Amino acid sequence: MSETFGGKTALIIGAGQNIGRRIAQEWAARGARVAVADISEDGAEETAQILRDAGSDAIGLHCNVLDETSVAATIDAAEKALGPLDIHMNNAGILSGGNPEDLPLEEWRRMFDVNLFGMVRANNVIVPRMIARGSGHIVNTASFAGLYPFAASRVHYAASKAAVVSMSQNLALYLKQFGIRVSCLCPGPVMTTSPESMKHFSENYVMRAPGSHLSVMSQQQTAQVLSDAMEAGKIIVPTHEEAWDTLTEWAAGPDAFIEKKHQEFLAGDPGRPGITQDVIDSIKA
């Protein structure tokens, strides 16, 4: 049985569909009891039922990450139903796009309020409890967009995810003394339904992506990458290993890196990754 997940209690906020649901399935398969929370209570319950049908202990809960009371109530309900949390994942997030000059201030606020402060609201409840117990594992979901510059068509989103990366690293540094681990999942191109519901603030703009050298990954592969990395004690967890080469290139010369990205875009390469049919089919499975 997995030492990281076997017999452990986990809560995932943002698991009513897509990557969060697959992660819940993966953790349950590795032996965890999983509380599933989402803004969509129906989505959370659907995920929980999938886990129960597979023989795992699971509960579905409603959670609005914009509301401190809702977040605290969700955590309390998860612990009451399944026991003190050994693992907590902040996976709720939103995405929108547009050129910087078209993004209203309110959209910047909304992006940070969900993508960053939604996590802060949960961590403010979780961290003291884990410190008191002397153990735990916190997982925050960021993005490739928070690791290196390419997302010129959604700078507000990239900025919020960069904040999550920084928060996660510094939490990892602080919480290590208390026996608490932190992992930051940084998805690159992953097959999800999220782009279908995103808001657009510019007309006919080009959605810039992390690199045409990459391939779109399935949600199941993403769940496996994260879970394996957690078991290995990794802090920053990119879905694609190529990210480390890109980060090395960026660190060696940030100005040159941005100029290269600029020239690629001018040449007609917005960095869109390749995709295979089996990955497209996986989202229906």
Secondary structure by P-SEA (a helix, b strand, c coil): cccccccbbbbbccccccaaaaaaaaaaaaccbbbbbcccaaaaaaaaaaaaaacccbbbbbbccccaaaaaaaaaaaaaccccccbbbcccbbbbbcccccccaaaaaaaaacccaaaaaaaaacaaaaaaaccbbbbbbbccccccccccccaaaaaaaaaaaaaaaaaaaaaccccbbbbbbbbccccccccccccccccccccccccccbbbbcaaaaaaaaaaaaaacccccccccaaaaaaaaaaacaaaaaaaaaaaaaacccbbbbbcccccccccc
